[in-house]
Amino acid sequence: MLKSSVRPCRTMCAVYWFLDLIRAAPNILKAASRRLFSATRVQAVSTMAADEEVVGTVKDQLAKLFEESLRVTVPDQTDTDPLIAACNPRFGDYQCNNAMSLWTKIKGTGSAFTGPQPVGQAIMTNLPRSEMIESCSIAGPGFVNVKLSRQWIAKSIQKMLIKGIETWSPKLRVKRAVVDFSSPNIAKEMHVGHLRSTIIGDTLARMLEFSNVEVLRRNHVGDWGTQVSISVCLRVCMHIYVSVYLFVSSDLACINIIAFYKASKQRFDSDPGFKERAQQAVVSLQGGKEKYRKAWSQICEISRKGYEKVYQRLGIVLEEKGESFYNPYIPGVLEELGKKGLIEESEGARVIFIEGKKYPFIVVKSDGGFNYASTDLTALWYRLNEEKAEWMIYVTDVGQREHFEMLFTAAKRAGWLPPGDNSYPKANHVGFGLVLGEDGKRFRTRSTEVVKLVDLLDEAKSRCKAALVERGKAEEWTEEELEQTAEAVGYGAVKYADLKNNRLTNYTFNFDQMLNDQGNTAVYLLYAHARICSIIRKSGKDVEELKKTGALVLEHPNERALGLHLLQFAEIVEEACTNLLPNVLCEYLYNLSGHFTTFYTNCQTSPNRWCCQSLVAFVLWGQRRRQADSCCVKRLQRSCGNASIYLVFGQSTRYDILGEDSSHLQKDFDNYVWAHDYRYYAQCIRHCEKVKDCARTVQYRSDI
Ligand SMILES: NC(=[NH2+])NCCC[C@H](N)C(=O)O
């Protein structure tokens, strides 16, 4: 959980930030990279031309160099794309993997090379000189390992910092995409399946938007002819509503739509007369009879109010274009497909046969009605032709994979989409696994009902609130701050627990795990972010000024590792977008927090030295300031045993001295620092607590 010293307003900035995890991912990067500009590291002034050209990801830049080398090494192989990948840090930062495949192509063709290793060697030798590369080496059968220059890494990060957030975004090949996600069904409760679709879809949309793609966020709600079974129920529900609304009640608020749906379904199953009336109601509705249409739109309105509340809580923006929207376009689209010879008659229905599939894609049912498939075909046509989207992304559970495979194959046969999967316009189904309970079975409530989304969010929030109250936040914060923080942390935790897994796996819903402040959780990341903000705030430095006038220097290996990781952000977002995998970005953020912690711990001063320096400062300045000399230090040292000061101060409490020159104390104390008495330092800490208010020049930090 968040540490007590992080002040509420800041905490909330941080947690709100997390609600915007993906959109704000660059902020954590920014914050982390700013830290590199610590006061001791600011060196010569360097100014950057504001209009310097954006050059692409590290991989792209390396690929350009290797492309040149390949042109010289194997001039006949003009279609060879450089294969660049990040590599095991023991061997370098990146590697070029072309040698093996090139060798397979050229061996026996009279080439001068005698094996893949010499090919690799030649690729390495022919690399053009570049300030990017510090050194290269050859490994195994011709892999060329590249170690990047630390000056170049430093320069590139600085460039990004100065030029702003846009330069962190990858350049994708598409301009406009549709992300079809969430898409609950009218008159039914949103459940955990819709939660996954909402969270994953929103994240994909954010990542694409960050990559400068215009995203049409579409809520394809089931408000018309949904899957056969659901649509029947829905229609019954509509029928009942028609009666209720018209004859019983005009007060919409008094209707519990879910209970009503259940009752109507029960009656539909048990009463044939009712069933018939319900089916007639559908005909009347589709025929556009005024009172049925009116009742239908009222039902939609009630449902919409329900799921909009969920979107608001989760910070989701969506535009509803439900199934009914496409209804008027269906006949025209089917006519076009018919003319192209795609549609055939089968057992009274009209279908598209898809090679390799057991069942055809039914586009008109035997009763003449349209269905889920005809709506989706039409929606795809609309998105391509009317909305001019180049990439259609559908986020649903993996159970619908078959449906989308058939849909996309039909679209390819119609010539709407190109064959193959790599060219645009293209369509992808983003499937996800089930949400499981701790028993490993489908997540349900005790009464075996589906778990309602609102209940989950309520519980996440109330657990967070309880944890905050336990930490004494109720006394420090206003009720509103407490509520907002609990919401942000709770909902963030639910989102992140879902996103961090590969979406195709089933994931187990566990509150204890997702709200843990250790390990790969939202709470841990939020904490890391809050801590970084706090460090910057307390440093008292003008970061904007440092950004402009300071030059970054990456000396320590941990500093370099953090710098390189920051630099790889764009290619990670690109990978996450291309493969539609938000977990790639989550993993990156988690590792970033790790890199930052290591950097912060190991660079500048070691924690031990820092603690000691601060401790001495407190004891001497607070108690007997004028006698702050080596004699006191020696006295201190005499009463020390062997335990490490780190045990006492650990990662949780440090004191930072600003504005006073404590270097002489530091030097003296360094000589004695490695032997300490645990009890003695425990006393010192208590003492420090007492005197901290007096020591104006000393800044208290318990945020580490
Ligand atoms: N274009 C689509 N088929 N989008 C997904 C719709 C999901 C559907 N309403 C369901 O709850 O399963």
The ligand as an ORCA input file, in Angstrom:
! r2SCAN-3c Opt
* xyz 1 1
  N     -19.204     -7.068    -33.196
  C     -19.349     -7.908    -32.191
  N     -19.832     -9.102    -32.392
  N     -18.968     -7.516    -30.950
  C     -19.073     -8.284    -29.767
  C     -20.465     -8.381    -29.227
  C     -20.528     -9.162    -27.941
  C     -21.892     -9.669    -27.561
  N     -22.836     -8.624    -27.349
  C     -21.753    -10.534    -26.308
  O     -22.102    -10.130    -25.227
  O     -21.258    -11.638    -26.422
*
